[in-house]
Amino acid sequence: MFAGEHGDCAKKAGNEGKMACTASFASLDLTPDQKTKMDTAMTEHHKAGCTEATEAKFMKDAKGILTPEQFAKFKAECSKKEKAGA
C-alpha cells in the first residue's frame, strides 16, 4: 500500500461502499510538508476507523493541506475510483 491508498478500509469497518478515497498522493505533486501532513491525516483516519464521520474529517483535513488545484484533482481521482467500484 502506498500513501493515499486506504486498502480494504471499508470492508474492515463493515462499511462496503463507504471507503475513503484510494487516489494516489503521488499524482498530486505534494511538497514534503504536504506529504507529511497527508500521511498523518491518513494514519489518524485509519486509527479512528472507517466511518462516514472519519471520512468527512479526512477530506476536510485534505482540503486544508492541499492547494485548491491539488484538492480538485484529488477529489476528481476519488470520484473516478468510486465510479469504477474501487
N, C-alpha and C positions, 0 to 999 in steps of 0.2 A: 504494500500500500504506500502511496506517495502523498505528499502534502496536498490537501484539497480533496482527498477521497475518503468517504465515510465507510466504505466497505458494506458489510451487511447490517449496519446500524439499525435499520427499520425492523429487520427480522428478529434481532436480539431483543428489541423492546416490544415486539408483538404489534408493531405499527406498520404492516405492509402498506406501501403506497405513501407513507409519510416519512421519507428519508431525506436527510439533509443533502444538499447539493453535492454531487460527486465530480464537479468540474475540477480540473487540474489548476492549481495556482501557477504552474509553470508558464501557461499561456498568457498570464496577466502582466508579466514583466515587473514583478514586485521589487521594491528596494529591499535591502537587507532588513531594515527596520519593519517594513510592512510584512515581510515573510515571517519574522519572529512573532509579530502581533497576531497574524492569521493562524500560525501554528498554535499559539497559546489559546486563541479563541476556539480552535478545533478541539484541542485537548480538553478544555473546560466543557465543551459541548458533549464530548464522549463521556466524561466523568459524571455529568449531570443526568445522562440518559437521553434517549431519543424520544422526545415528546414534541407536540406542537409548540409548546411554550419555549423549550430549549432551542428548537429550530428557529423560532422567531427571534430569540435573543442572539443566536449565532448570526443570522442575516443582518440584524441591527448592528452588531459589532463589526461585521464585514463592511457594512456601509460607512461606518465611522473610520475604518482603517484605509480603505481603498479610495482612490480618486473617483470622481463621478464616472469617468470613462471606464476605469477598471471594473467598477461595480456593475455598470451596464453590461459589460462583456461577461462578467461572472454570472449575472442573472440570466443572460441570454443562453449561456452554456448550460446552466441549470435547467432551463426550460426545454432545451433540446434533449437533454438526457431524460427528463421526466416523460416527455412525449415518446421517447424511444423505449421507455419502460426500464430504464437503468436503475 
